[in-house]
């Protein structure tokens, strides 16, 4: 992201006030930015989301997808304003540093790292689950009442090999892969549209939407499906339009279009796919399964390919098995790169071992790549299936985004005169709703997911304590960051524990959980505004962040171009 970081520091209204590089490599147009976001959104989620959502919500899954899209849109709009104001690589981590200091930046960076380091493993699991058609890479189990396909011994061995391939490509072939990736975007779009059209043309049984109840699990199932079936996970690639904000010719127009347009386009596609999937099932399959929650059919480890075969579309099944390698493989490689870059940035900032910031003569952060590889392998042990890992990644990623609304609101008071190519309308309304949406998604993922995520957060705090023993660590500014961050995490943990989602105690019922969480979200939002840093300190952090982003671009950005 060399271009975007330079633009941040040299734009007409940037921190340094210079305009020397104003038109530097602004070569990504409106359509290019839009399709970059669309291509990033379509990963492995759509390959499993239709079946998983149908199991959890029944036909009402067609409601879950639009609700998930709206919630992600609220979050994305916040980052559209921040990303056009400061088009920096790694903005999700750098924005909290600007407004709240190093503690908020560290914890956000750690949560972000946890989210991205687990994404390559889930994409590997997606590949192997579909590949079970050809070899016993996974085996079906029922865990906590949920049907999952866990890795076998052969699956674990192959997963290690695939993770190693991601590292090797990162070391030798970034430029080559970047060119291939452009082709893969169009391939992914073509396949998913082809599947929808083919399913509708082959068969449509409208009775499936009512024969076992439209909403068999009620609204509880509709909301749970959003977090745990892969719905929100399927939208998380929207950030690509923001990451490229500094490389487009008209950020004010193009970035909001890419962010909003990509979510809306894929939202329509996903709803159409869900309708086609439910309508394409033979009613006898539903009758034999007995309920939507227990829906099974032959070879459903690769649900879309299996349904294509049942509909007599063998050629489409073959294409889907091919896509089940290409799409997740593409995403897995990208997130291996992202994980290494975040480790590199944290090493540079002094929030992690300095060795993570070392690069080879090719500009590759090799130590960070190796750490990503090892941790990725460890992730397979507690989360041996795609279904078990998707809720964790969704919650961690959304939690990493959750600080954005607080930063946006704080910055409007800290730096009110900062140039904003795009401004989110409505004052506090959208930031508050975006923060509330983030918290809802975390809670809907269930206690069995939240407690594991909070253990990961505690591990990050322990590591921070060790890092602080060194003499060259940055000032934490706990009075600004920890004042709201720690109560926020503690509150989410308590609400999840007493709630009735995914193993919670059930003391806080479904009807009360939403208003309670809204009040809690508003209180944390207000506390964050009260504890924000002074304008002078914020400007110092902005200058530091821009300088750090430029150094990162020079050291590890050249190879990507």
C-alpha positions as CSV (number, residue, x, y, z in Angstrom):
1,X,0.0,0.0,0.0
2,X,2.9,2.4,-0.7
3,X,0.7,4.7,-2.7
4,X,-2.0,5.1,0.0
5,X,0.4,5.9,2.8
6,X,2.3,8.5,0.8
7,X,-1.0,10.2,-0.1
8,X,-2.0,10.4,3.5
9,X,1.1,12.4,4.3
10,X,1.3,14.6,1.3
11,X,-2.3,15.3,0.3
12,X,-3.6,18.9,0.2
13,X,-5.1,18.6,3.7
14,X,-2.9,15.8,5.1
15,X,-1.0,16.1,8.3
16,X,2.0,17.7,6.7
17,X,0.0,20.0,4.5
18,X,2.1,19.4,1.4
19,X,0.7,18.6,-2.1
20,X,3.8,17.5,-3.9
21,X,2.6,13.9,-4.4
22,X,-1.1,14.8,-4.8
23,X,-1.6,12.7,-8.0
24,X,0.8,9.9,-7.1
25,X,-0.4,6.7,-8.8
26,X,-4.1,7.3,-8.3
27,X,-4.9,4.6,-10.9
28,X,-7.8,2.6,-9.3
29,X,-11.0,3.8,-10.9
30,X,-14.6,3.6,-9.7
31,X,-15.4,0.2,-11.2
32,X,-12.0,-1.2,-10.3
33,X,-12.4,-0.3,-6.6
34,X,-15.9,-1.7,-6.6
35,X,-14.9,-5.0,-8.0
36,X,-11.9,-5.3,-5.8
37,X,-14.2,-5.1,-2.8
38,X,-16.7,-7.5,-4.4
39,X,-13.9,-10.0,-5.1
40,X,-12.6,-9.8,-1.6
41,X,-16.1,-10.4,-0.1
42,X,-16.7,-13.6,-2.1
43,X,-14.5,-16.2,-0.4
44,X,-15.4,-19.5,1.2
45,X,-18.4,-18.3,3.1
46,X,-20.9,-18.7,0.2
47,X,-19.8,-22.3,-0.3
48,X,-21.2,-23.3,3.1
49,X,-23.4,-20.4,4.2
50,X,-26.6,-21.4,2.5
51,X,-26.7,-24.9,4.2
52,X,-25.5,-23.7,7.6
53,X,-28.0,-20.7,7.6
54,X,-30.8,-23.0,6.6
55,X,-30.0,-25.4,9.4
56,X,-30.1,-22.6,12.0
57,X,-32.9,-20.4,10.7
58,X,-34.8,-22.5,8.2
59,X,-36.3,-20.6,5.2
60,X,-36.0,-17.4,7.4
61,X,-32.3,-17.5,6.5
62,X,-33.4,-15.2,3.6
63,X,-34.0,-12.6,6.3
64,X,-30.7,-13.2,8.0
65,X,-28.6,-12.3,5.0
66,X,-30.1,-8.8,4.5
67,X,-29.9,-8.0,8.3
68,X,-26.2,-9.1,8.3
69,X,-25.6,-6.8,5.2
70,X,-27.2,-3.8,7.0
71,X,-25.1,-4.4,10.1
72,X,-21.9,-4.6,8.1
73,X,-22.9,-1.6,6.1
74,X,-23.1,0.5,9.2
75,X,-19.6,-0.5,10.2
76,X,-18.3,-0.1,6.7
77,X,-19.6,3.5,6.4
78,X,-17.6,4.4,9.5
79,X,-14.5,3.2,7.9
80,X,-15.3,4.9,4.6
81,X,-15.0,8.2,6.4
82,X,-11.9,7.2,8.3
83,X,-10.3,5.6,5.3
84,X,-10.7,8.6,3.0
85,X,-9.5,10.9,5.8
86,X,-6.4,8.9,6.5
87,X,-5.9,6.4,3.6
88,X,-3.3,4.3,5.5
89,X,-2.4,0.6,5.2
90,X,-3.5,-1.1,8.4
91,X,-5.9,1.7,9.3
92,X,-8.0,-0.6,11.5
93,X,-5.1,-0.7,14.0
94,X,-3.7,2.8,13.4
95,X,-7.0,4.7,13.9
96,X,-7.4,3.8,17.6
97,X,-3.7,4.8,18.1
98,X,-4.5,8.3,16.8
99,X,-7.4,8.9,19.1
100,X,-6.7,6.8,22.2
101,X,-3.0,5.9,22.2
102,X,-0.9,2.8,22.3
103,X,-2.9,0.6,24.6
104,X,-6.0,0.9,22.4
105,X,-3.9,0.4,19.4
106,X,-2.1,-2.6,20.8
107,X,-5.3,-4.4,21.9
108,X,-7.1,-3.6,18.6
109,X,-4.0,-4.8,16.8
110,X,-3.9,-8.0,18.8
111,X,-7.6,-8.8,18.2
112,X,-7.1,-8.0,14.5
113,X,-4.1,-10.3,14.4
114,X,-6.0,-13.1,16.1
115,X,-8.8,-12.7,13.5
116,X,-6.5,-12.7,10.4
117,X,-4.2,-15.4,11.7
118,X,-7.2,-17.8,11.9
119,X,-8.5,-16.9,8.4
120,X,-5.9,-18.8,6.4
121,X,-6.7,-22.0,8.4
122,X,-10.5,-21.7,7.8
123,X,-9.9,-21.3,4.1
124,X,-7.7,-24.5,4.2
125,X,-10.5,-26.3,6.0
126,X,-12.9,-25.1,3.3
127,X,-10.7,-26.6,0.6
128,X,-10.4,-29.9,2.5
129,X,-14.1,-30.2,3.3
130,X,-15.1,-30.0,-0.3
131,X,-12.1,-32.3,-1.3
132,X,-13.6,-35.0,1.0
133,X,-15.3,-36.0,-2.2
134,X,-12.0,-37.5,-3.4
135,X,-10.3,-38.6,-0.1
136,X,-11.2,-38.8,3.6
137,X,-9.9,-35.3,4.6
138,X,-12.8,-34.7,7.0
139,X,-15.3,-36.8,8.9
140,X,-18.9,-35.8,10.0
141,X,-19.6,-35.4,13.7
142,X,-22.3,-33.7,15.8
143,X,-20.8,-31.3,18.3
144,X,-23.2,-29.4,20.6
145,X,-26.1,-30.4,18.4
146,X,-24.5,-29.0,15.3
147,X,-23.4,-31.1,12.4
148,X,-19.7,-30.4,11.6
149,X,-17.0,-32.0,9.4
150,X,-13.7,-32.2,11.3
151,X,-10.3,-32.9,10.0
152,X,-9.0,-36.5,9.9
153,X,-5.3,-37.5,10.2
154,X,-5.0,-37.2,6.5
155,X,-6.7,-33.8,6.6
156,X,-4.3,-32.5,9.3
157,X,-1.3,-33.5,7.2
158,X,-2.7,-31.9,4.1
159,X,-3.6,-28.8,6.0
160,X,0.0,-28.4,7.1
161,X,1.2,-28.7,3.5
162,X,-1.4,-26.1,2.2
163,X,-0.4,-23.6,4.9
164,X,3.3,-24.1,3.9
165,X,2.3,-23.4,0.2
166,X,0.8,-20.0,1.3
167,X,4.2,-19.1,3.0
168,X,6.2,-20.2,-0.1
169,X,4.0,-18.1,-2.5
170,X,4.4,-15.1,-0.2
171,X,8.1,-15.5,-0.3
172,X,8.6,-16.1,-4.0
173,X,5.5,-15.2,-5.9
174,X,3.7,-12.1,-4.6
175,X,3.9,-10.2,-7.9
176,X,2.8,-13.2,-9.9
177,X,-0.1,-14.0,-7.6
178,X,-1.3,-10.4,-7.7
179,X,-1.8,-10.7,-11.5
180,X,-3.5,-14.1,-11.1
181,X,-5.8,-12.6,-8.4
182,X,-7.4,-10.3,-10.9
183,X,-8.5,-13.2,-12.9
184,X,-9.8,-15.1,-9.8
185,X,-12.1,-12.2,-8.9
186,X,-14.0,-12.6,-12.2
187,X,-13.9,-16.4,-11.9
188,X,-15.6,-16.2,-8.4
189,X,-18.3,-13.8,-9.6
190,X,-19.0,-16.0,-12.7
191,X,-19.3,-19.2,-10.6
192,X,-21.6,-17.9,-8.0
193,X,-24.0,-16.3,-10.5
194,X,-23.9,-19.5,-12.6
195,X,-24.8,-21.6,-9.6
196,X,-27.9,-19.4,-8.8
197,X,-29.1,-19.4,-12.4
198,X,-28.6,-23.1,-12.8
199,X,-30.3,-24.0,-9.5
200,X,-33.4,-21.9,-10.4
201,X,-33.5,-23.4,-13.9
202,X,-33.2,-27.0,-12.7
203,X,-35.8,-27.1,-10.0
204,X,-37.8,-24.9,-7.5
205,X,-40.0,-26.3,-4.8
206,X,-41.9,-23.4,-3.3
207,X,-43.4,-25.6,-0.7
208,X,-40.0,-25.9,1.1
209,X,-40.5,-22.4,2.5
210,X,-43.5,-23.4,4.5
211,X,-43.7,-27.2,4.9
212,X,-41.7,-27.2,8.1
213,X,-42.4,-23.7,9.1
214,X,-40.8,-20.5,7.7
215,X,-39.1,-19.6,10.9
216,X,-38.7,-22.9,12.8
217,X,-36.3,-21.5,15.4
218,X,-38.0,-18.1,15.7
219,X,-36.0,-14.8,15.7
220,X,-33.4,-16.4,17.9
221,X,-32.4,-18.6,15.0
222,X,-32.5,-15.8,12.5
223,X,-30.0,-13.7,14.6
224,X,-27.8,-16.7,15.6
225,X,-27.4,-17.6,11.9
226,X,-26.0,-14.1,11.2
227,X,-23.0,-14.7,13.4
228,X,-22.4,-18.4,13.3
229,X,-23.4,-19.8,9.9
230,X,-21.0,-17.7,7.9
231,X,-23.3,-14.8,6.9
232,X,-21.3,-11.9,8.5
233,X,-18.1,-13.8,7.6
234,X,-19.2,-13.7,4.0
235,X,-19.3,-9.9,4.0
236,X,-16.0,-9.1,5.8
237,X,-14.0,-8.4,2.6
238,X,-15.6,-4.9,2.3
239,X,-12.5,-3.5,3.8
240,X,-10.6,-3.8,0.5
241,X,-12.3,-0.7,-0.8
242,X,-11.0,1.2,2.2
243,X,-7.5,-0.2,2.0
244,X,-7.2,1.1,-1.5
245,X,-8.6,4.5,-0.7
246,X,-5.3,6.2,-1.3
247,X,-5.0,4.7,-4.8
248,X,-8.3,5.9,-6.3
249,X,-8.8,9.0,-8.4
250,X,-11.8,10.3,-6.5
251,X,-12.0,9.0,-2.9
252,X,-15.0,11.1,-2.0
253,X,-17.1,9.3,-4.7
254,X,-15.4,6.0,-5.2
255,X,-14.7,4.7,-1.7
256,X,-18.3,5.0,-0.4
257,X,-19.5,3.5,-3.7
258,X,-17.1,0.6,-3.4
259,X,-18.0,0.0,0.3
260,X,-21.8,0.4,0.0
261,X,-22.0,-1.0,-3.5
262,X,-20.0,-4.2,-2.8
263,X,-22.1,-5.1,0.2
264,X,-25.4,-4.4,-1.6
265,X,-24.3,-6.4,-4.7
266,X,-23.1,-9.4,-2.7
267,X,-26.1,-9.1,-0.4
268,X,-28.5,-9.5,-3.4
269,X,-26.4,-12.4,-4.7
270,X,-26.3,-14.2,-1.3
271,X,-30.1,-13.9,-0.8
272,X,-30.7,-15.2,-4.3
273,X,-28.3,-18.1,-3.6
274,X,-30.2,-18.9,-0.3
275,X,-33.5,-18.9,-2.1
276,X,-32.2,-21.1,-4.9
277,X,-30.7,-23.5,-2.4
278,X,-33.8,-23.9,-0.4
279,X,-36.0,-24.1,-3.4
280,X,-33.7,-26.6,-5.1
281,X,-33.9,-29.2,-2.3
282,X,-36.2,-32.1,-3.1
283,X,-39.0,-32.2,-0.5
284,X,-38.2,-35.8,0.2
285,X,-34.8,-34.7,1.6
286,X,-36.5,-32.5,4.0
287,X,-39.0,-35.2,5.0
288,X,-36.2,-37.7,5.6
289,X,-34.2,-35.2,7.6
290,X,-37.2,-34.4,9.9
291,X,-36.3,-30.8,10.5
292,X,-34.2,-27.9,9.1
293,X,-31.8,-28.3,12.0
294,X,-31.0,-31.9,11.1
295,X,-30.9,-31.3,7.3
296,X,-28.5,-33.7,5.7
297,X,-28.1,-35.3,2.2
298,X,-25.5,-37.3,0.3
299,X,-22.0,-35.6,0.2
300,X,-23.3,-32.5,2.0
301,X,-19.7,-31.8,3.2
302,X,-19.7,-29.9,-0.1
303,X,-23.3,-28.7,0.0
304,X,-23.6,-26.7,-3.2
305,X,-21.7,-29.3,-5.3
306,X,-23.8,-32.1,-3.7
307,X,-27.0,-30.3,-4.5
308,X,-25.8,-29.7,-8.1
309,X,-25.3,-33.5,-8.4
310,X,-28.7,-34.2,-7.0
311,X,-30.2,-31.9,-9.6
312,X,-28.4,-33.7,-12.4
313,X,-26.0,-30.9,-12.9
314,X,-22.8,-32.9,-12.8
315,X,-20.8,-30.4,-14.9
316,X,-21.7,-27.6,-12.3
317,X,-20.6,-29.9,-9.5
318,X,-17.2,-30.3,-11.1
319,X,-16.9,-26.5,-11.4
320,X,-17.8,-26.1,-7.8
321,X,-15.2,-28.6,-6.6
322,X,-12.6,-26.6,-8.7
323,X,-13.9,-23.3,-7.2
324,X,-13.6,-24.8,-3.7
325,X,-9.9,-24.9,-4.2
326,X,-9.5,-21.6,-6.1
327,X,-11.6,-19.2,-4.0
328,X,-10.6,-20.3,-0.5
329,X,-7.0,-20.7,-1.7
330,X,-7.0,-17.1,-3.0
331,X,-8.3,-15.8,0.3
332,X,-6.0,-17.9,2.4
333,X,-3.0,-16.5,0.6
334,X,-4.2,-12.9,1.0
335,X,-4.7,-13.4,4.7
336,X,-1.3,-15.0,5.2
337,X,0.1,-11.8,3.8
338,X,-2.1,-9.7,6.0
339,X,-1.2,-11.6,9.1
340,X,2.6,-11.1,8.5
341,X,2.1,-7.4,7.8
342,X,0.2,-6.9,11.1
343,X,2.9,-8.7,13.0
344,X,5.5,-6.6,11.2
345,X,3.8,-3.4,12.2
346,X,3.4,-4.4,15.8
347,X,7.1,-5.3,15.9
348,X,7.9,-1.9,14.5
349,X,5.7,-0.1,17.0
350,X,7.4,-1.9,20.0
351,X,4.2,-3.8,20.9
352,X,5.7,-7.1,19.9
353,X,9.2,-8.6,19.6
354,X,11.4,-6.5,17.3
355,X,12.4,-9.6,15.3
356,X,8.9,-9.6,13.8
357,X,9.9,-6.4,11.9
358,X,12.9,-7.9,10.2
359,X,12.6,-8.3,6.4
360,X,14.6,-10.2,3.8
361,X,16.4,-8.5,0.9
362,X,13.1,-9.2,-1.0
363,X,11.2,-7.1,1.4
364,X,9.5,-10.1,3.0
365,X,8.8,-10.1,6.8
366,X,10.0,-13.7,7.0
367,X,9.8,-14.1,10.8
368,X,6.3,-12.8,10.8
369,X,5.4,-15.2,8.0
370,X,6.8,-18.1,10.0
371,X,4.9,-17.1,13.1
372,X,1.7,-16.9,11.1
373,X,2.4,-20.4,9.8
374,X,3.0,-21.9,13.2
375,X,0.0,-20.3,14.9
376,X,-2.2,-21.2,11.9
377,X,-1.3,-24.9,12.5
378,X,-2.1,-24.6,16.2
379,X,-5.5,-23.1,15.3
380,X,-6.5,-26.4,13.7
381,X,-6.4,-28.2,17.1
382,X,-9.3,-26.4,19.0
383,X,-11.1,-25.6,15.7
384,X,-10.8,-28.7,13.5
385,X,-13.7,-27.8,11.2
386,X,-15.0,-24.8,9.1
387,X,-18.2,-24.6,11.1
388,X,-16.4,-24.5,14.5
389,X,-14.0,-21.7,13.4
390,X,-16.3,-19.4,11.5
391,X,-18.1,-17.9,14.5
392,X,-14.7,-17.3,16.2
393,X,-13.3,-15.4,13.2
394,X,-16.5,-13.5,12.7
395,X,-16.5,-12.3,16.3
396,X,-12.8,-11.4,16.4
397,X,-13.0,-9.5,13.1
398,X,-16.1,-7.6,14.1
399,X,-14.6,-6.8,17.5
400,X,-11.5,-5.5,15.7
401,X,-13.7,-3.2,13.7
402,X,-15.8,-2.1,16.8
403,X,-13.3,0.7,17.8
404,X,-13.8,2.5,14.5
405,X,-17.2,4.1,15.5
406,X,-15.7,5.4,18.7
407,X,-12.6,6.7,16.9
408,X,-14.8,8.5,14.3
409,X,-16.9,10.2,16.9
410,X,-13.8,11.2,19.0
411,X,-12.0,12.6,15.9
412,X,-14.9,14.9,15.0
413,X,-14.2,16.7,18.3
414,X,-10.4,16.2,18.4
415,X,-9.7,17.3,14.8
416,X,-12.9,19.0,13.6
417,X,-11.1,20.9,10.8
418,X,-9.4,17.8,9.2
419,X,-10.4,17.4,5.6
420,X,-13.0,14.6,5.2
421,X,-13.5,13.6,1.5
422,X,-16.5,11.6,2.7
423,X,-18.6,12.3,5.8
424,X,-21.1,9.9,7.3
425,X,-24.4,11.7,7.8
426,X,-26.6,11.8,10.9
427,X,-24.2,12.8,13.6
428,X,-23.8,10.1,16.3
429,X,-26.6,7.9,14.9
430,X,-24.6,5.7,12.5
431,X,-21.5,5.4,14.7
432,X,-23.7,4.3,17.7
433,X,-25.6,1.8,15.6
434,X,-22.4,0.5,14.1
435,X,-20.9,-0.1,17.6
436,X,-24.1,-1.7,18.7
437,X,-24.2,-3.9,15.7
438,X,-20.6,-5.1,16.4
439,X,-21.6,-6.0,19.9
440,X,-24.7,-7.8,18.8
441,X,-22.7,-10.0,16.4
442,X,-20.3,-10.9,19.1
443,X,-23.0,-11.9,21.5
444,X,-25.0,-13.8,18.8
445,X,-21.9,-16.0,18.2
446,X,-22.6,-17.6,21.6
447,X,-20.8,-18.1,24.9
448,X,-18.8,-21.1,23.6
449,X,-17.2,-18.8,21.1
450,X,-16.9,-15.7,23.2
451,X,-15.1,-17.3,26.1
452,X,-12.4,-18.6,23.7
453,X,-12.1,-15.2,22.1
454,X,-11.7,-13.6,25.6
455,X,-9.0,-16.1,26.5
456,X,-7.1,-15.0,23.4
457,X,-7.6,-11.4,24.5
458,X,-6.2,-12.2,28.0
459,X,-3.2,-13.9,26.4
460,X,-2.6,-10.7,24.5
461,X,-2.7,-8.7,27.7
462,X,-0.2,-11.1,29.4
463,X,2.1,-10.7,26.4
464,X,1.7,-6.9,26.6
465,X,2.9,-7.1,30.3
466,X,6.0,-8.9,29.2
467,X,6.7,-6.4,26.4
468,X,6.4,-3.5,28.9
469,X,9.4,-4.9,30.9
470,X,11.6,-3.6,28.1
471,X,13.0,-0.1,28.2
472,X,12.1,1.0,24.6
473,X,8.3,0.3,24.8
474,X,5.9,3.1,23.9
475,X,3.8,5.0,26.4
476,X,0.5,3.1,26.9
477,X,-1.8,6.1,27.7
478,X,-4.0,3.8,29.9
479,X,-6.1,6.8,31.0
480,X,-7.5,7.1,27.5
481,X,-7.5,3.6,26.1
482,X,-8.0,1.2,29.0
483,X,-10.8,3.3,30.6
484,X,-13.4,2.2,28.0
485,X,-11.6,-0.8,26.4
486,X,-11.4,-3.1,29.5
487,X,-15.0,-2.4,30.7
488,X,-16.2,-3.0,27.1
489,X,-14.6,-6.4,26.9
490,X,-15.7,-7.3,30.5
491,X,-19.3,-6.3,29.7
492,X,-19.4,-8.3,26.5
493,X,-18.1,-11.4,28.4
494,X,-20.7,-11.0,31.2
495,X,-23.6,-10.4,28.8
496,X,-22.6,-13.4,26.7
497,X,-22.3,-15.6,29.8
498,X,-25.7,-14.8,31.3
499,X,-27.4,-14.8,27.8
500,X,-29.1,-17.6,26.0
501,X,-26.8,-17.8,22.9
502,X,-24.5,-20.8,22.3
503,X,-24.1,-22.2,25.8
504,X,-24.9,-19.1,27.8
505,X,-26.6,-19.6,31.2
506,X,-29.9,-18.3,29.9
507,X,-30.5,-15.8,32.7
508,X,-30.8,-13.0,30.2
509,X,-33.5,-14.0,27.8
510,X,-33.7,-13.3,24.1
511,X,-36.3,-10.6,24.6
512,X,-34.1,-8.6,27.1
513,X,-30.7,-9.2,25.6
514,X,-31.0,-6.6,22.8
515,X,-32.2,-3.6,24.8
516,X,-29.7,-4.4,27.6
517,X,-26.9,-4.6,25.0
518,X,-28.0,-1.3,23.5
519,X,-27.8,0.5,26.8
520,X,-24.4,-1.0,27.5
521,X,-23.2,0.0,24.0
522,X,-24.3,3.7,24.5
523,X,-22.6,3.8,27.9
524,X,-19.3,2.5,26.5
525,X,-19.6,4.9,23.6
526,X,-20.1,7.9,26.0
527,X,-17.2,6.7,28.2
528,X,-14.9,6.5,25.2
529,X,-15.8,10.1,24.1
530,X,-15.1,11.3,27.6
531,X,-11.7,9.7,27.8
532,X,-10.4,10.7,24.4
533,X,-6.9,12.3,24.0
534,X,-6.3,16.0,23.6
535,X,-6.2,17.5,20.1
536,X,-2.4,18.2,20.4
537,X,-1.7,14.6,21.4
538,X,-3.9,13.3,18.6
539,X,-1.9,15.3,16.0
540,X,1.3,13.8,17.4
541,X,-0.1,10.3,16.9
542,X,-1.3,11.1,13.4
543,X,2.2,12.2,12.4
544,X,3.6,9.1,14.0
545,X,1.1,6.8,12.3
546,X,1.7,8.3,8.8
547,X,5.5,8.1,9.2
548,X,5.2,4.5,10.4
549,X,2.9,3.6,7.4
550,X,5.4,5.2,5.0
551,X,8.3,3.1,6.4
552,X,6.3,0.0,6.2
553,X,5.3,0.7,2.6
554,X,9.0,1.2,1.7
555,X,10.2,-1.9,3.4
556,X,7.5,-4.4,2.6
557,X,5.3,-2.7,0.0
558,X,7.6,-2.8,-3.0
559,X,7.3,-6.5,-3.6
560,X,3.5,-6.3,-3.8
561,X,3.7,-3.9,-6.8
